[in-house]
Structures are given as structure tokens and as C-alpha cells.
Amino acid sequence: MKAVILINPYLKTQSEFYQPKRIKEELGRLGVPCDILPNVRQAEISEGEIAESLTKTYDFCVYLDKDRYTPRMLEKRGMRLFNRAEAVELCDDKMLTHIALAGDIPMPRTLPAPLCYKGETEVGTLGAELGFPVVVKECYGSFGQQVYLANDEGELAALCERLKLRPHLFQEFIEESAGRDVRVICIGGNPVAAMKRVSESDFRSNIGLGGKGEPFALDAEGSALCEKVAKKLQLDYCGIDLLFGKHGFLVCEVNSNAFFGGMESVTGINVARLYAEYMVKECQK
């Protein structure tokens, strides 16, 4: 058995390379050699057919990019991906994530934003319906860097103008969870590690933005919720962000390739090993 890890070709920092290196390391310890390759021209359409060489060399792919085309082509050629293409697509677009989970998953009230508009009418409606502050999120983004807080109509109007050409959404601000949330790592639909993230200077608790992590004992309610989310999105691996609501946890976001360096450091749990074991077991079925 041999594996390939596909990563975004624009990765630069050591923290970004930590995940693929750790997964490769743990797969190697299980006797599965693994190569890390940039996701550049790994598949294409040639003479009306999908052309690629990965399926001739590798038994499965650990897909750590967000590009939606390569995984679709590899799956059509019969390769097993962790995560699958559709799961990556649903998690990459935050609005699609909420739509997919709607029905029996508690979430903050969320409204899709219309594209390319001036915003005057919509701002007034949002202020009345959601109140202030209002969370504004770009549908595509990572590390909390595309998440904003509008404290009044002026700030909201400015954000609407700034983002009118980009897919984005408006979301109810959960005051009880300001500056704190819980990140849960799930593998095979089961929670395996959790940490509470806290920021004293920002409404966002991301560690990359200055938040601090601490081990968190997830209760039965939180575990059941995360299991339901992971299975509903058909994710082999994910990071689920939970907010503290008035009546229990609310699902904020789901990341299909959540970084686990901070989780391993804070909890001492070998996430890479658990993920490697899961993938090998799945491929042996």
C-alpha cells in the first residue's frame, strides 16, 4: 500500500507544512510509504478523457487542498480520497456548509448575501432582524481572516460595499461565545480531541489570531452533535468549531482539513497517528 498527500502549491510557512509531514510520518510508521506532492496538474482532460498518473502509483490520496477539480477527476478515475471531493466542497463554502447541515443541527441564524449590490436597503433590514453587532463572513476563507464584525449600520454598509463581488454571508452574533469557542477534531465521524480556544482581544478565538488553547472535556451532548455533523457531511476527517449558546452548543464552522498542530500541542493527543490508522483500516476493507 502506498499513499500520496496532495497539498496546495502556495504553502509557505512551517505551520502549513506541519500537517502533511506529520501524516506522512505516521503512515510510514504503519508501513505505508507516502509522497507529498503539490496539487499542480495532477489531472487534466485530454482527448475527452481524464488523464492522470497518480492512480498507477498510489492506493489512496490524503487531500489537503481545497481545489474542487482535481479531486473530482481523481475520484472519477477510482482513487479513494480522504476527504472525498464533495465533502471538501461543502466545507470550503461556509454557506453551503450551513445549508447542508440545516434541519437538525443547531446553528446561529445565517443569511446569504446577494452579490454586487449597494447595500442601503439590505443594511437596514439586517440591523432590524439580526441586531448589532453582526458577523460578516466571506464564504471562502481560513484562520478567521475573512470574518468581520459590524458594530453599526455604517460599518455594515462599508463591509457590504467591500465584499459585494465576493460570496459572503451575514450571521447572528452569539454574545455568550464572544472570544471563545471549542475546536473538535473528528476522525471517521468520531470526536477524538477537543480544545477550548480563548482570545482576550478579539471576538474571534483562532489561535492564528492570538487565541490560546486549553484541553476541553467534551460532554455527551457535544460529542453527539459533532458525530452528527461529521456523518452528515460524510467527512473522514474534520475540525468542527462550536460556539457557546444560551441553550447549548451551536455549530459555527466545519473545516475539512483543519490544522491539528495546535491540538496535538495542547492536548497531547497524536491526531496524525489516529488519522493514519483510520485511513489504513478503511483501505483494507
N, C-alpha and C positions, 0 to 999 in steps of 0.2 A: 504494500500500500504506500502511495506517495501523494503528498498534498502540495498545493500551491496557495500562497497568500497574495491576493491582489490588493494593492494599495494605491491611493491617489498619487499621481506623479509629482504633485506640487508640495508634498510634505517636506518640512524643513527642520523642525525642532526635535530635540531628543525625546520630549514627551510624546510627540506624534509617532515616533518610531518605536516607542516602548511596547506598545500593544502587539504589533506583528512579530517583534523579536521574542517576546515572552511566549507567544503562542507557538512559534517555531521551536523554541527551546523545549517546551513541554511536549510537543508532538514528537520531537526527537527522542526524548526520554521514554516514550511509549513505543519506540521502534519505527516511527513513521518519518522518513526524511521529508523535508519541506523546503521549498524555494519561495523567496519573497520577490515578487515582480511588480513593476509599475503597471498600472492599468492603461497602457498605451497600445493601441492597435492589436489588442489580443484577439479580436474577432472582427470580421467585416463581411459584407455581402459581395460576392464575386461570381459573375456569370449566373446570377439569380439564385445562388446558394450561399449558405453561411460557411465561411472559410475560417478555420482556426486550427491551432496545433495543440492546445492545452489538453484536450481530451485524449490525445495519443500518449501523453506523458504522465498525466496526473489522474488520480482516482476521485479526488474531491477538491473543492476550492473554498477557502476561507475568504469571503468577500468583504473587505474593509473599506470599500469606496462607496460613493453614493450615485455614481453614474448609472443610469437606468437601462442603457442599451446593451452594454457588454454582458451583464448577467442574463438578460433575456435571450441573447444569442447562444450563450453557453448552455443554458438550460434546454434550449431547443435542440442542442446537439447531444443532450443526455447527461450533462455533468451535474452532480449534486453540489449545490451551493449552500453555504452557511453564512448569512441568511439567504433565503430564497429571494428572487428578484421582486416579486410582488410585495413581500414584507418590507423590503428596503424602500420601495417606492412609497408605501403608505406612511412609513415613519419619517421619510425625508420631507414630506409636505405636511406641516403641522395641522392644516385644516382638514386634509384627507384623514389624518390620524383621528381627529375628533369625530368625523363623520363615520368612520369605520367602527368606532367604539360606542357610538350613540345607541341607546336602547336600555342598557342595564349597567352602565359604568358611570359613577358619579364624577362630574367634571365641572369646572367653572362655566358660567354662561359665556358662550362664544359666538361671535357674529363674523361671517366672512365679509371682507371689504371689497366694494366694487373698484375696478381698476380705472384709472385715468378720469378722475372727476375733481372738481374744485373743492368740494368738501363742506360748504357752508351749511346746507340742509342736513347732511348726514351728521355733522358735529353736534348740532342741536338735538337731534334725535338720540344720539348716543349718550349725551350728557343726561338726558331725562331718563333713559332706560337703564343705563349701567351705573350712572353716578360717577363722581370723580374721587380718586384718580381712576384712570382707565389704562389697562395694559394693552399695548400695541405690539404685535409680533409680526415680523416678516415670516412668511410660510417656510422659507428656506433659510436655515442659519444654525450655527453651533456655538457652544460655550457661552450662551447668553448674550452674545454680542449684537444680535439683531432683535433684542427685546427692549422695549421702551416703556416709560411711564409718563402719561399725560396728566398733569395735575389740574388743568382747567381747559376751557374751550380754546384759548389762544394756543396753548401747547399742542392740543389735539389737532387743531387746524394746520399748524405747522408740520406736524408729522404726516397728516393726510396728504398735504402738498408734496412733501419729500418722498413719500412712498407710493404715490398714485400710479406709477408704472411698474410696481413690483407687487407680486401676490402677498397679501398680508391679512391679518385678522385683528379684531377687537375682542378683548376678554375682560370679564369681571375681575376686579382686584380683590383678592382674598386677604383682607387685613390681618386676620389671625395668623397668617403664614408669612407675613412680610419679613424678608431677610432670613427665612428658614424653610427648609423642605427636607424630604427624605429621598435619597437615591437608592434604588433597589436593583441589584443585578439578578436577572433570571436566566437560567440555562435549562433548555428543554422544558420550558413552561413552569419551572420551579424556582422560587426565590432562594439564592444561595448566599447572598451577602447584602448588608444594608448599612448605610451610614447617614447620620443627620448632618446636614450642611447648614452652617450659620454664618451670616455676614452682619457685622455691626455698622457697616457704612453704605449698604446698597440693598434695595428691595429684592435683588437677585442674589441667590446664595451660591452661585457657581464658584468652585474652588479657583478656577482660572481668573476670576474677577476679584479674588481676595477672600473668598469664603473659607471657613475652616471646617474640617470634617471630624466626626467622632463616631465611634461604633454605636449602632442603634439596634435594639431588640425589637424586631417587627412582630406585632401581635397577630393573632389568628385572623382577625378581620383584614389587616393589611396584606398578609400573605395570600389569603383567598382572592383579594382584589387583584393583586399582581399576577397570580396564576391565570385569572380570567382574562386579563389584558393580554398577556403573552400568548395565550392559546387562541384568543380571538383574532389576533394579528398574525398567527402562525409563525411566531418567531422562535428560532433555535436559541438565540442569544439576544439580550436587550438590557438597557438601563431604563427603568421607569422612575419618573420623578413624581412624588406625591406631595401635595400641599395639605397643611393642617386646616381643615374646615371646621365650621361650628358644630357639625354633626358627624364628623369623621373625616377620613382621608378623601381627597379629590385628586384625580389623575390630571397632572399638568402637561406632561410631555412623555414621549416614548422615543428612545434613541436606539436604532438597530445596531449600531457599532459603538456603543458607549465606551469611552476610555475607562480602563479599570486600574490604572496605576495608583490613583489616589485611594481607591477602595482597598487594594492589596496592602498599601502602606498603613491605612487607618485601622483596618480590621485584622490584618494578619492572615486573611483567607487567600489561598492560592487560586485565584479566579481562573488564571490561564490553564492551570492543571485540570480543573473541573471542566472547562470548556473543551480542552483537548480530549479528555476521557469520553465526554459526551459524543464528540464528532466521530471518534474511532468506533465507539459502540454502535452508532447509527449506521455507519458504513459497513459494519459487519453483519447487519441484519439480512 
